[in-house]
Amino acid sequence: MLSRRVIIHNESEILEDSLRDVSWDEVRSVRNIELKITDWWALKDLTMSQEKKEYRKFLRDLPQDYENANDAADALNERQKPE
């Protein structure tokens, strides 16, 4: 989804393994894409599972549920998308 991990290496060893800061614009962009991808779940002739409803609510509430973009990005990466 939205990886914050940065690995710098030469051919034989890792020189740096760190996390980069992300912006709210990046988080919202990824969130908006994911909402568009899952819009079909809410079609009139389909019944959305509770798990799918909770996932889409999680996506919609992401900006107000986290104080900073890094925490939101980490939560987004940890959350499993329902099948």
N, CA, C and O atoms as a Maestro MAE file, in Angstrom:
{
 s_m_m2io_version
 :::
 2.0.0
}

f_m_ct {
 s_m_title
 :::
 protein
 m_atom[332] {
  # First column is atom index #
  i_m_mmod_type
  r_m_x_coord
  r_m_y_coord
  r_m_z_coord
  i_m_residue_number
  s_m_chain_name
  s_m_pdb_residue_name
  s_m_pdb_atom_name
  i_m_atomic_number
  :::
  1 25 0.813 -1.196 0.000 1 A "MET " " N  " 7
  2 3 0.000 0.000 0.000 1 A "MET " " CA " 6
  3 2 0.859 1.264 0.000 1 A "MET " " C  " 6
  4 15 1.136 1.845 -1.049 1 A "MET " " O  " 8
  5 25 1.271 1.672 1.188 2 A "LEU " " N  " 7
  6 3 2.054 2.898 1.310 2 A "LEU " " CA " 6
  7 2 3.258 2.602 2.190 2 A "LEU " " C  " 6
  8 15 3.209 2.770 3.408 2 A "LEU " " O  " 8
  9 25 4.319 2.167 1.569 3 A "SER " " N  " 7
  10 3 5.495 1.752 2.318 3 A "SER " " CA " 6
  11 2 6.310 2.948 2.793 3 A "SER " " C  " 6
  12 15 6.610 3.862 2.026 3 A "SER " " O  " 8
  13 25 6.654 2.920 4.055 4 A "ARG " " N  " 7
  14 3 7.518 3.952 4.619 4 A "ARG " " CA " 6
  15 2 8.960 3.452 4.733 4 A "ARG " " C  " 6
  16 15 9.864 4.229 5.039 4 A "ARG " " O  " 8
  17 25 9.170 2.188 4.494 5 A "ARG " " N  " 7
  18 3 10.491 1.590 4.680 5 A "ARG " " CA " 6
  19 2 11.434 1.979 3.544 5 A "ARG " " C  " 6
  20 15 11.079 1.908 2.368 5 A "ARG " " O  " 8
  21 25 12.640 2.389 3.922 6 A "VAL " " N  " 7
  22 3 13.684 2.749 2.970 6 A "VAL " " CA " 6
  23 2 14.902 1.890 3.280 6 A "VAL " " C  " 6
  24 15 15.419 1.904 4.397 6 A "VAL " " O  " 8
  25 25 15.354 1.142 2.276 7 A "ILE " " N  " 7
  26 3 16.546 0.311 2.440 7 A "ILE " " CA " 6
  27 2 17.574 0.770 1.421 7 A "ILE " " C  " 6
  28 15 17.322 0.773 0.216 7 A "ILE " " O  " 8
  29 25 18.726 1.154 1.921 8 A "ILE " " N  " 7
  30 3 19.842 1.551 1.057 8 A "ILE " " CA " 6
  31 2 20.908 0.482 1.203 8 A "ILE " " C  " 6
  32 15 21.326 0.144 2.311 8 A "ILE " " O  " 8
  33 25 21.338 -0.042 0.074 9 A "HIS " " N  " 7
  34 3 22.328 -1.116 0.136 9 A "HIS " " CA " 6
  35 2 23.273 -1.030 -1.054 9 A "HIS " " C  " 6
  36 15 22.963 -0.438 -2.087 9 A "HIS " " O  " 8
  37 25 24.418 -1.635 -0.872 10 A "ASN " " N  " 7
  38 3 25.279 -1.861 -2.026 10 A "ASN " " CA " 6
  39 2 25.046 -3.308 -2.436 10 A "ASN " " C  " 6
  40 15 24.071 -3.911 -1.986 10 A "ASN " " O  " 8
  41 25 25.862 -3.860 -3.233 11 A "GLU " " N  " 7
  42 3 25.590 -5.207 -3.728 11 A "GLU " " CA " 6
  43 2 25.626 -6.279 -2.656 11 A "GLU " " C  " 6
  44 15 24.985 -7.318 -2.814 11 A "GLU " " O  " 8
  45 25 26.354 -6.059 -1.573 12 A "SER " " N  " 7
  46 3 26.530 -7.138 -0.612 12 A "SER " " CA " 6
  47 2 26.022 -6.855 0.796 12 A "SER " " C  " 6
  48 15 25.922 -7.782 1.600 12 A "SER " " O  " 8
  49 25 25.695 -5.598 1.122 13 A "GLU " " N  " 7
  50 3 25.262 -5.327 2.484 13 A "GLU " " CA " 6
  51 2 24.256 -4.169 2.552 13 A "GLU " " C  " 6
  52 15 24.222 -3.287 1.694 13 A "GLU " " O  " 8
  53 25 23.455 -4.215 3.594 14 A "ILE " " N  " 7
  54 3 22.510 -3.128 3.841 14 A "ILE " " CA " 6
  55 2 23.253 -2.007 4.550 14 A "ILE " " C  " 6
  56 15 23.863 -2.216 5.598 14 A "ILE " " O  " 8
  57 25 23.195 -0.821 3.969 15 A "LEU " " N  " 7
  58 3 23.856 0.333 4.554 15 A "LEU " " CA " 6
  59 2 22.930 1.108 5.489 15 A "LEU " " C  " 6
  60 15 23.369 1.682 6.485 15 A "LEU " " O  " 8
  61 25 21.646 1.113 5.151 16 A "GLU " " N  " 7
  62 3 20.671 1.813 5.986 16 A "GLU " " CA " 6
  63 2 19.297 1.175 5.808 16 A "GLU " " C  " 6
  64 15 18.884 0.843 4.697 16 A "GLU " " O  " 8
  65 25 18.615 1.016 6.912 17 A "ASP " " N  " 7
  66 3 17.245 0.497 6.915 17 A "ASP " " CA " 6
  67 2 16.449 1.409 7.836 17 A "ASP " " C  " 6
  68 15 16.611 1.358 9.056 17 A "ASP " " O  " 8
  69 25 15.597 2.237 7.265 18 A "SER " " N  " 7
  70 3 14.888 3.234 8.072 18 A "SER " " CA " 6
  71 2 13.469 3.447 7.551 18 A "SER " " C  " 6
  72 15 13.065 2.863 6.545 18 A "SER " " O  " 8
  73 25 12.735 4.283 8.248 19 A "LEU " " N  " 7
  74 3 11.379 4.639 7.851 19 A "LEU " " CA " 6
  75 2 11.359 6.093 7.417 19 A "LEU " " C  " 6
  76 15 11.924 6.960 8.083 19 A "LEU " " O  " 8
  77 25 10.700 6.354 6.288 20 A "ARG " " N  " 7
  78 3 10.583 7.721 5.818 20 A "ARG " " CA " 6
  79 2 9.278 8.309 6.322 20 A "ARG " " C  " 6
  80 15 8.332 7.581 6.619 20 A "ARG " " O  " 8
  81 25 9.232 9.620 6.415 21 A "ASP " " N  " 7
  82 3 8.001 10.313 6.762 21 A "ASP " " CA " 6
  83 2 7.142 10.458 5.518 21 A "ASP " " C  " 6
  84 15 7.651 10.692 4.421 21 A "ASP " " O  " 8
  85 25 5.838 10.317 5.699 22 A "VAL " " N  " 7
  86 3 4.894 10.504 4.605 22 A "VAL " " CA " 6
  87 2 4.002 11.694 4.924 22 A "VAL " " C  " 6
  88 15 3.886 12.112 6.076 22 A "VAL " " O  " 8
  89 25 3.380 12.226 3.895 23 A "SER " " N  " 7
  90 3 2.482 13.367 4.082 23 A "SER " " CA " 6
  91 2 1.034 12.896 4.110 23 A "SER " " C  " 6
  92 15 0.718 11.785 3.684 23 A "SER " " O  " 8
  93 25 0.161 13.762 4.618 24 A "TRP " " N  " 7
  94 3 -1.262 13.449 4.591 24 A "TRP " " CA " 6
  95 2 -1.755 13.338 3.159 24 A "TRP " " C  " 6
  96 15 -2.672 12.564 2.883 24 A "TRP " " O  " 8
  97 25 -1.162 14.101 2.237 25 A "ASP " " N  " 7
  98 3 -1.563 13.993 0.826 25 A "ASP " " CA " 6
  99 2 -1.310 12.584 0.292 25 A "ASP " " C  " 6
  100 15 -2.135 12.038 -0.441 25 A "ASP " " O  " 8
  101 25 -0.168 11.997 0.658 26 A "GLU " " N  " 7
  102 3 0.132 10.628 0.219 26 A "GLU " " CA " 6
  103 2 -0.866 9.637 0.810 26 A "GLU " " C  " 6
  104 15 -1.376 8.763 0.109 26 A "GLU " " O  " 8
  105 25 -1.138 9.782 2.097 27 A "VAL " " N  " 7
  106 3 -2.069 8.873 2.770 27 A "VAL " " CA " 6
  107 2 -3.455 8.986 2.142 27 A "VAL " " C  " 6
  108 15 -4.086 7.975 1.836 27 A "VAL " " O  " 8
  109 25 -3.926 10.214 1.951 28 A "ARG " " N  " 7
  110 3 -5.261 10.404 1.372 28 A "ARG " " CA " 6
  111 2 -5.338 9.867 -0.055 28 A "ARG " " C  " 6
  112 15 -6.361 9.316 -0.463 28 A "ARG " " O  " 8
  113 25 -4.269 10.028 -0.799 29 A "SER " " N  " 7
  114 3 -4.253 9.535 -2.175 29 A "SER " " CA " 6
  115 2 -4.414 8.009 -2.211 29 A "SER " " C  " 6
  116 15 -5.225 7.482 -2.973 29 A "SER " " O  " 8
  117 25 -3.649 7.320 -1.396 30 A "VAL " " N  " 7
  118 3 -3.730 5.858 -1.330 30 A "VAL " " CA " 6
  119 2 -5.103 5.438 -0.803 30 A "VAL " " C  " 6
  120 15 -5.710 4.500 -1.319 30 A "VAL " " O  " 8
  121 25 -5.586 6.132 0.221 31 A "ARG " " N  " 7
  122 3 -6.899 5.833 0.782 31 A "ARG " " CA " 6
  123 2 -8.000 6.020 -0.264 31 A "ARG " " C  " 6
  124 15 -8.895 5.184 -0.380 31 A "ARG " " O  " 8
  125 25 -7.936 7.108 -1.020 32 A "ASN " " N  " 7
  126 3 -8.954 7.380 -2.040 32 A "ASN " " CA " 6
  127 2 -8.956 6.319 -3.139 32 A "ASN " " C  " 6
  128 15 -10.015 5.909 -3.612 32 A "ASN " " O  " 8
  129 25 -7.777 5.883 -3.536 33 A "ILE " " N  " 7
  130 3 -7.676 4.821 -4.539 33 A "ILE " " CA " 6
  131 2 -8.301 3.535 -4.004 33 A "ILE " " C  " 6
  132 15 -9.047 2.857 -4.710 33 A "ILE " " O  " 8
  133 25 -7.994 3.210 -2.764 34 A "GLU " " N  " 7
  134 3 -8.536 1.990 -2.163 34 A "GLU " " CA " 6
  135 2 -10.064 2.065 -2.039 34 A "GLU " " C  " 6
  136 15 -10.751 1.063 -2.239 34 A "GLU " " O  " 8
  137 25 -10.590 3.238 -1.712 35 A "LEU " " N  " 7
  138 3 -12.045 3.397 -1.662 35 A "LEU " " CA " 6
  139 2 -12.662 3.198 -3.052 35 A "LEU " " C  " 6
  140 15 -13.706 2.558 -3.183 35 A "LEU " " O  " 8
  141 25 -12.020 3.742 -4.077 36 A "LYS " " N  " 7
  142 3 -12.535 3.564 -5.441 36 A "LYS " " CA " 6
  143 2 -12.513 2.096 -5.854 36 A "LYS " " C  " 6
  144 15 -13.452 1.607 -6.482 36 A "LYS " " O  " 8
  145 25 -11.443 1.400 -5.500 37 A "ILE " " N  " 7
  146 3 -11.317 -0.014 -5.845 37 A "ILE " " CA " 6
  147 2 -12.415 -0.838 -5.180 37 A "ILE " " C  " 6
  148 15 -12.879 -1.826 -5.750 37 A "ILE " " O  " 8
  149 25 -12.828 -0.446 -3.993 38 A "THR " " N  " 7
  150 3 -13.828 -1.228 -3.248 38 A "THR " " CA " 6
  151 2 -15.246 -0.656 -3.369 38 A "THR " " C  " 6
  152 15 -16.160 -1.167 -2.722 38 A "THR " " O  " 8
  153 25 -15.449 0.368 -4.161 39 A "ASP " " N  " 7
  154 3 -16.789 0.938 -4.339 39 A "ASP " " CA " 6
  155 2 -17.806 -0.100 -4.802 39 A "ASP " " C  " 6
  156 15 -18.969 -0.051 -4.403 39 A "ASP " " O  " 8
  157 25 -17.379 -1.029 -5.632 40 A "TRP " " N  " 7
  158 3 -18.314 -2.024 -6.167 40 A "TRP " " CA " 6
  159 2 -18.921 -2.894 -5.071 40 A "TRP " " C  " 6
  160 15 -19.990 -3.475 -5.257 40 A "TRP " " O  " 8
  161 25 -18.233 -2.985 -3.919 41 A "TRP " " N  " 7
  162 3 -18.780 -3.755 -2.804 41 A "TRP " " CA " 6
  163 2 -20.141 -3.221 -2.370 41 A "TRP " " C  " 6
  164 15 -20.967 -3.968 -1.845 41 A "TRP " " O  " 8
  165 25 -20.373 -1.921 -2.590 42 A "ALA " " N  " 7
  166 3 -21.587 -1.267 -2.096 42 A "ALA " " CA " 6
  167 2 -22.677 -1.161 -3.164 42 A "ALA " " C  " 6
  168 15 -23.643 -0.420 -2.985 42 A "ALA " " O  " 8
  169 25 -22.534 -1.884 -4.262 43 A "LEU " " N  " 7
  170 3 -23.564 -1.840 -5.292 43 A "LEU " " CA " 6
  171 2 -24.906 -2.302 -4.725 43 A "LEU " " C  " 6
  172 15 -24.973 -3.138 -3.823 43 A "LEU " " O  " 8
  173 25 -25.934 -1.747 -5.267 44 A "LYS " " N  " 7
  174 3 -27.297 -1.968 -4.772 44 A "LYS " " CA " 6
  175 2 -27.683 -3.445 -4.703 44 A "LYS " " C  " 6
  176 15 -28.365 -3.860 -3.766 44 A "LYS " " O  " 8
  177 25 -27.262 -4.231 -5.672 45 A "ASP " " N  " 7
  178 3 -27.688 -5.635 -5.707 45 A "ASP " " CA " 6
  179 2 -26.744 -6.591 -4.970 45 A "ASP " " C  " 6
  180 15 -26.887 -7.810 -5.075 45 A "ASP " " O  " 8
  181 25 -25.784 -6.038 -4.227 46 A "LEU " " N  " 7
  182 3 -24.866 -6.863 -3.439 46 A "LEU " " CA " 6
  183 2 -25.092 -6.618 -1.950 46 A "LEU " " C  " 6
  184 15 -25.538 -5.544 -1.547 46 A "LEU " " O  " 8
  185 25 -24.785 -7.604 -1.159 47 A "THR " " N  " 7
  186 3 -24.833 -7.447 0.294 47 A "THR " " CA " 6
  187 2 -23.391 -7.422 0.796 47 A "THR " " C  " 6
  188 15 -22.654 -8.398 0.662 47 A "THR " " O  " 8
  189 25 -23.009 -6.298 1.371 48 A "MET " " N  " 7
  190 3 -21.638 -6.141 1.856 48 A "MET " " CA " 6
  191 2 -21.506 -6.795 3.238 48 A "MET " " C  " 6
  192 15 -22.344 -6.584 4.114 48 A "MET " " O  " 8
  193 25 -20.461 -7.578 3.419 49 A "SER " " N  " 7
  194 3 -20.216 -8.208 4.719 49 A "SER " " CA " 6
  195 2 -19.855 -7.133 5.747 49 A "SER " " C  " 6
  196 15 -19.447 -6.026 5.394 49 A "SER " " O  " 8
  197 25 -20.011 -7.478 7.002 50 A "GLN " " N  " 7
  198 3 -19.651 -6.549 8.075 50 A "GLN " " CA " 6
  199 2 -18.158 -6.219 8.011 50 A "GLN " " C  " 6
  200 15 -17.768 -5.080 8.265 50 A "GLN " " O  " 8
  201 25 -17.337 -7.187 7.680 51 A "GLU " " N  " 7
  202 3 -15.893 -6.983 7.572 51 A "GLU " " CA " 6
  203 2 -15.568 -5.938 6.495 51 A "GLU " " C  " 6
  204 15 -14.698 -5.090 6.690 51 A "GLU " " O  " 8
  205 25 -16.268 -6.004 5.369 52 A "LYS " " N  " 7
  206 3 -16.057 -5.038 4.292 52 A "LYS " " CA " 6
  207 2 -16.551 -3.657 4.701 52 A "LYS " " C  " 6
  208 15 -15.912 -2.651 4.391 52 A "LYS " " O  " 8
  209 25 -17.689 -3.603 5.395 53 A "LYS " " N  " 7
  210 3 -18.198 -2.317 5.890 53 A "LYS " " CA " 6
  211 2 -17.200 -1.671 6.838 53 A "LYS " " C  " 6
  212 15 -16.944 -0.469 6.756 53 A "LYS " " O  " 8
  213 25 -16.637 -2.469 7.736 54 A "GLU " " N  " 7
  214 3 -15.660 -1.959 8.709 54 A "GLU " " CA " 6
  215 2 -14.383 -1.488 8.018 54 A "GLU " " C  " 6
  216 15 -13.787 -0.491 8.423 54 A "GLU " " O  " 8
  217 25 -13.968 -2.197 6.988 55 A "TYR " " N  " 7
  218 3 -12.765 -1.809 6.248 55 A "TYR " " CA " 6
  219 2 -12.968 -0.452 5.569 55 A "TYR " " C  " 6
  220 15 -12.105 0.423 5.647 55 A "TYR " " O  " 8
  221 25 -14.111 -0.285 4.904 56 A "ARG " " N  " 7
  222 3 -14.380 0.990 4.230 56 A "ARG " " CA " 6
  223 2 -14.550 2.127 5.243 56 A "ARG " " C  " 6
  224 15 -14.145 3.258 4.971 56 A "ARG " " O  " 8
  225 25 -15.139 1.842 6.396 57 A "LYS " " N  " 7
  226 3 -15.247 2.863 7.445 57 A "LYS " " CA " 6
  227 2 -13.858 3.245 7.940 57 A "LYS " " C  " 6
  228 15 -13.563 4.423 8.138 57 A "LYS " " O  " 8
  229 25 -13.010 2.240 8.138 58 A "PHE " " N  " 7
  230 3 -11.622 2.495 8.535 58 A "PHE " " CA " 6
  231 2 -10.950 3.440 7.534 58 A "PHE " " C  " 6
  232 15 -10.271 4.387 7.931 58 A "PHE " " O  " 8
  233 25 -11.138 3.183 6.248 59 A "LEU " " N  " 7
  234 3 -10.540 4.034 5.218 59 A "LEU " " CA " 6
  235 2 -11.092 5.458 5.274 59 A "LEU " " C  " 6
  236 15 -10.333 6.426 5.214 59 A "LEU " " O  " 8
  237 25 -12.397 5.579 5.389 60 A "ARG " " N  " 7
  238 3 -13.010 6.916 5.429 60 A "ARG " " CA " 6
  239 2 -12.573 7.706 6.656 60 A "ARG " " C  " 6
  240 15 -12.370 8.917 6.574 60 A "ARG " " O  " 8
  241 25 -12.425 7.027 7.797 61 A "ASP " " N  " 7
  242 3 -12.104 7.693 9.059 61 A "ASP " " CA " 6
  243 2 -10.610 7.875 9.299 61 A "ASP " " C  " 6
  244 15 -10.216 8.471 10.301 61 A "ASP " " O  " 8
  245 25 -9.796 7.383 8.417 62 A "LEU " " N  " 7
  246 3 -8.343 7.409 8.607 62 A "LEU " " CA " 6
  247 2 -7.791 8.778 9.022 62 A "LEU " " C  " 6
  248 15 -7.060 8.850 10.011 62 A "LEU " " O  " 8
  249 25 -8.107 9.861 8.315 63 A "PRO " " N  " 7
  250 3 -7.517 11.153 8.699 63 A "PRO " " CA " 6
  251 2 -7.907 11.631 10.099 63 A "PRO " " C  " 6
  252 15 -7.080 12.225 10.792 63 A "PRO " " O  " 8
  253 25 -9.134 11.387 10.526 64 A "GLN " " N  " 7
  254 3 -9.514 11.868 11.846 64 A "GLN " " CA " 6
  255 2 -9.156 10.910 12.972 64 A "GLN " " C  " 6
  256 15 -9.184 11.297 14.141 64 A "GLN " " O  " 8
  257 25 -8.823 9.675 12.643 65 A "ASP " " N  " 7
  258 3 -8.490 8.698 13.679 65 A "ASP " " CA " 6
  259 2 -7.007 8.676 14.066 65 A "ASP " " C  " 6
  260 15 -6.636 8.055 15.061 65 A "ASP " " O  " 8
  261 25 -6.172 9.342 13.292 66 A "TYR " " N  " 7
  262 3 -4.733 9.332 13.571 66 A "TYR " " CA " 6
  263 2 -4.191 10.752 13.612 66 A "TYR " " C  " 6
  264 15 -4.557 11.596 12.794 66 A "TYR " " O  " 8
  265 25 -3.314 11.005 14.575 67 A "GLU " " N  " 7
  266 3 -2.774 12.352 14.762 67 A "GLU " " CA " 6
  267 2 -1.810 12.759 13.660 67 A "GLU " " C  " 6
  268 15 -1.750 13.928 13.280 67 A "GLU " " O  " 8
  269 25 -1.053 11.789 13.147 68 A "ASN " " N  " 7
  270 3 -0.097 12.154 12.098 68 A "ASN " " CA " 6
  271 2 -0.137 11.145 10.955 68 A "ASN " " C  " 6
  272 15 -0.616 10.020 11.101 68 A "ASN " " O  " 8
  273 25 0.372 11.579 9.836 69 A "ALA " " N  " 7
  274 3 0.313 10.791 8.604 69 A "ALA " " CA " 6
  275 2 1.113 9.493 8.718 69 A "ALA " " C  " 6
  276 15 0.725 8.478 8.138 69 A "ALA " " O  " 8
  277 25 2.215 9.511 9.452 70 A "ASN " " N  " 7
  278 3 3.018 8.296 9.595 70 A "ASN " " CA " 6
  279 2 2.232 7.197 10.308 70 A "ASN " " C  " 6
  280 15 2.259 6.040 9.889 70 A "ASN " " O  " 8
  281 25 1.531 7.559 11.384 71 A "ASP " " N  " 7
  282 3 0.718 6.573 12.102 71 A "ASP " " CA " 6
  283 2 -0.406 6.046 11.220 71 A "ASP " " C  " 6
  284 15 -0.710 4.854 11.241 71 A "ASP " " O  " 8
  285 25 -1.022 6.933 10.447 72 A "ALA " " N  " 7
  286 3 -2.098 6.528 9.542 72 A "ALA " " CA " 6
  287 2 -1.572 5.576 8.473 72 A "ALA " " C  " 6
  288 15 -2.220 4.577 8.160 72 A "ALA " " O  " 8
  289 25 -0.407 5.877 7.915 73 A "ALA " " N  " 7
  290 3 0.191 5.017 6.893 73 A "ALA " " CA " 6
  291 2 0.525 3.648 7.468 73 A "ALA " " C  " 6
  292 15 0.302 2.628 6.817 73 A "ALA " " O  " 8
  293 25 1.059 3.621 8.686 74 A "ASP " " N  " 7
  294 3 1.376 2.342 9.327 74 A "ASP " " CA " 6
  295 2 0.107 1.518 9.554 74 A "ASP " " C  " 6
  296 15 0.098 0.309 9.321 74 A "ASP " " O  " 8
  297 25 -0.958 2.172 10.006 75 A "ALA " " N  " 7
  298 3 -2.228 1.476 10.229 75 A "ALA " " CA " 6
  299 2 -2.785 0.948 8.913 75 A "ALA " " C  " 6
  300 15 -3.314 -0.162 8.856 75 A "ALA " " O  " 8
  301 25 -2.664 1.736 7.874 76 A "LEU " " N  " 7
  302 3 -3.141 1.337 6.550 76 A "LEU " " CA " 6
  303 2 -2.386 0.103 6.056 76 A "LEU " " C  " 6
  304 15 -2.983 -0.789 5.452 76 A "LEU " " O  " 8
  305 25 -1.095 0.048 6.307 77 A "ASN " " N  " 7
  306 3 -0.290 -1.098 5.884 77 A "ASN " " CA " 6
  307 2 -0.595 -2.352 6.691 77 A "ASN " " C  " 6
  308 15 -0.487 -3.466 6.177 77 A "ASN " " O  " 8
  309 25 -0.976 -2.176 7.952 78 A "GLU " " N  " 7
  310 3 -1.245 -3.318 8.822 78 A "GLU " " CA " 6
  311 2 -2.629 -3.906 8.618 78 A "GLU " " C  " 6
  312 15 -2.859 -5.084 8.892 78 A "GLU " " O  " 8
  313 25 -3.542 -3.089 8.141 79 A "ARG " " N  " 7
  314 3 -4.937 -3.521 7.991 79 A "ARG " " CA " 6
  315 2 -5.081 -4.469 6.808 79 A "ARG " " C  " 6
  316 15 -4.634 -4.166 5.702 79 A "ARG " " O  " 8
  317 25 -5.701 -5.605 7.046 80 A "GLN " " N  " 7
  318 3 -5.932 -6.579 5.990 80 A "GLN " " CA " 6
  319 2 -7.201 -6.233 5.214 80 A "GLN " " C  " 6
  320 15 -8.243 -5.962 5.812 80 A "GLN " " O  " 8
  321 25 -7.117 -6.241 3.909 81 A "LYS " " N  " 7
  322 3 -8.280 -6.005 3.065 81 A "LYS " " CA " 6
  323 2 -9.108 -7.285 3.007 81 A "LYS " " C  " 6
  324 15 -8.573 -8.350 2.700 81 A "LYS " " O  " 8
  325 25 -10.401 -7.196 3.298 82 A "PRO " " N  " 7
  326 3 -11.245 -8.393 3.247 82 A "PRO " " CA " 6
  327 2 -11.364 -8.951 1.837 82 A "PRO " " C  " 6
  328 15 -11.265 -8.217 0.854 82 A "PRO " " O  " 8
  329 25 -11.571 -10.221 1.754 83 A "GLU " " N  " 7
  330 3 -11.749 -10.902 0.463 83 A "GLU " " CA " 6
  331 2 -13.181 -10.819 0.020 83 A "GLU " " C  " 6
  332 15 -13.529 -11.334 -1.043 83 A "GLU " " O  " 8
  :::
 }
 m_bond[331] {
  # First column is bond index #
  i_m_from
  i_m_to
  i_m_order
  :::
  1 1 2 1
  2 2 3 1
  3 3 4 2
  4 3 5 1
  5 5 6 1
  6 6 7 1
  7 7 8 2
  8 7 9 1
  9 9 10 1
  10 10 11 1
  11 11 12 2
  12 11 13 1
  13 13 14 1
  14 14 15 1
  15 15 16 2
  16 15 17 1
  17 17 18 1
  18 18 19 1
  19 19 20 2
  20 19 21 1
  21 21 22 1
  22 22 23 1
  23 23 24 2
  24 23 25 1
  25 25 26 1
  26 26 27 1
  27 27 28 2
  28 27 29 1
  29 29 30 1
  30 30 31 1
  31 31 32 2
  32 31 33 1
  33 33 34 1
  34 34 35 1
  35 35 36 2
  36 35 37 1
  37 37 38 1
  38 38 39 1
  39 39 40 2
  40 39 41 1
  41 41 42 1
  42 42 43 1
  43 43 44 2
  44 43 45 1
  45 45 46 1
  46 46 47 1
  47 47 48 2
  48 47 49 1
  49 49 50 1
  50 50 51 1
  51 51 52 2
  52 51 53 1
  53 53 54 1
  54 54 55 1
  55 55 56 2
  56 55 57 1
  57 57 58 1
  58 58 59 1
  59 59 60 2
  60 59 61 1
  61 61 62 1
  62 62 63 1
  63 63 64 2
  64 63 65 1
  65 65 66 1
  66 66 67 1
  67 67 68 2
  68 67 69 1
  69 69 70 1
  70 70 71 1
  71 71 72 2
  72 71 73 1
  73 73 74 1
  74 74 75 1
  75 75 76 2
  76 75 77 1
  77 77 78 1
  78 78 79 1
  79 79 80 2
  80 79 81 1
  81 81 82 1
  82 82 83 1
  83 83 84 2
  84 83 85 1
  85 85 86 1
  86 86 87 1
  87 87 88 2
  88 87 89 1
  89 89 90 1
  90 90 91 1
  91 91 92 2
  92 91 93 1
  93 93 94 1
  94 94 95 1
  95 95 96 2
  96 95 97 1
  97 97 98 1
  98 98 99 1
  99 99 100 2
  100 99 101 1
  101 101 102 1
  102 102 103 1
  103 103 104 2
  104 103 105 1
  105 105 106 1
  106 106 107 1
  107 107 108 2
  108 107 109 1
  109 109 110 1
  110 110 111 1
  111 111 112 2
  112 111 113 1
  113 113 114 1
  114 114 115 1
  115 115 116 2
  116 115 117 1
  117 117 118 1
  118 118 119 1
  119 119 120 2
  120 119 121 1
  121 121 122 1
  122 122 123 1
  123 123 124 2
  124 123 125 1
  125 125 126 1
  126 126 127 1
  127 127 128 2
  128 127 129 1
  129 129 130 1
  130 130 131 1
  131 131 132 2
  132 131 133 1
  133 133 134 1
  134 134 135 1
  135 135 136 2
  136 135 137 1
  137 137 138 1
  138 138 139 1
  139 139 140 2
  140 139 141 1
  141 141 142 1
  142 142 143 1
  143 143 144 2
  144 143 145 1
  145 145 146 1
  146 146 147 1
  147 147 148 2
  148 147 149 1
  149 149 150 1
  150 150 151 1
  151 151 152 2
  152 151 153 1
  153 153 154 1
  154 154 155 1
  155 155 156 2
  156 155 157 1
  157 157 158 1
  158 158 159 1
  159 159 160 2
  160 159 161 1
  161 161 162 1
  162 162 163 1
  163 163 164 2
  164 163 165 1
  165 165 166 1
  166 166 167 1
  167 167 168 2
  168 167 169 1
  169 169 170 1
  170 170 171 1
  171 171 172 2
  172 171 173 1
  173 173 174 1
  174 174 175 1
  175 175 176 2
  176 175 177 1
  177 177 178 1
  178 178 179 1
  179 179 180 2
  180 179 181 1
  181 181 182 1
  182 182 183 1
  183 183 184 2
  184 183 185 1
  185 185 186 1
  186 186 187 1
  187 187 188 2
  188 187 189 1
  189 189 190 1
  190 190 191 1
  191 191 192 2
  192 191 193 1
  193 193 194 1
  194 194 195 1
  195 195 196 2
  196 195 197 1
  197 197 198 1
  198 198 199 1
  199 199 200 2
  200 199 201 1
  201 201 202 1
  202 202 203 1
  203 203 204 2
  204 203 205 1
  205 205 206 1
  206 206 207 1
  207 207 208 2
  208 207 209 1
  209 209 210 1
  210 210 211 1
  211 211 212 2
  212 211 213 1
  213 213 214 1
  214 214 215 1
  215 215 216 2
  216 215 217 1
  217 217 218 1
  218 218 219 1
  219 219 220 2
  220 219 221 1
  221 221 222 1
  222 222 223 1
  223 223 224 2
  224 223 225 1
  225 225 226 1
  226 226 227 1
  227 227 228 2
  228 227 229 1
  229 229 230 1
  230 230 231 1
  231 231 232 2
  232 231 233 1
  233 233 234 1
  234 234 235 1
  235 235 236 2
  236 235 237 1
  237 237 238 1
  238 238 239 1
  239 239 240 2
  240 239 241 1
  241 241 242 1
  242 242 243 1
  243 243 244 2
  244 243 245 1
  245 245 246 1
  246 246 247 1
  247 247 248 2
  248 247 249 1
  249 249 250 1
  250 250 251 1
  251 251 252 2
  252 251 253 1
  253 253 254 1
  254 254 255 1
  255 255 256 2
  256 255 257 1
  257 257 258 1
  258 258 259 1
  259 259 260 2
  260 259 261 1
  261 261 262 1
  262 262 263 1
  263 263 264 2
  264 263 265 1
  265 265 266 1
  266 266 267 1
  267 267 268 2
  268 267 269 1
  269 269 270 1
  270 270 271 1
  271 271 272 2
  272 271 273 1
  273 273 274 1
  274 274 275 1
  275 275 276 2
  276 275 277 1
  277 277 278 1
  278 278 279 1
  279 279 280 2
  280 279 281 1
  281 281 282 1
  282 282 283 1
  283 283 284 2
  284 283 285 1
  285 285 286 1
  286 286 287 1
  287 287 288 2
  288 287 289 1
  289 289 290 1
  290 290 291 1
  291 291 292 2
  292 291 293 1
  293 293 294 1
  294 294 295 1
  295 295 296 2
  296 295 297 1
  297 297 298 1
  298 298 299 1
  299 299 300 2
  300 299 301 1
  301 301 302 1
  302 302 303 1
  303 303 304 2
  304 303 305 1
  305 305 306 1
  306 306 307 1
  307 307 308 2
  308 307 309 1
  309 309 310 1
  310 310 311 1
  311 311 312 2
  312 311 313 1
  313 313 314 1
  314 314 315 1
  315 315 316 2
  316 315 317 1
  317 317 318 1
  318 318 319 1
  319 319 320 2
  320 319 321 1
  321 321 322 1
  322 322 323 1
  323 323 324 2
  324 323 325 1
  325 325 326 1
  326 326 327 1
  327 327 328 2
  328 327 329 1
  329 329 330 1
  330 330 331 1
  331 331 332 2
  :::
 }
}
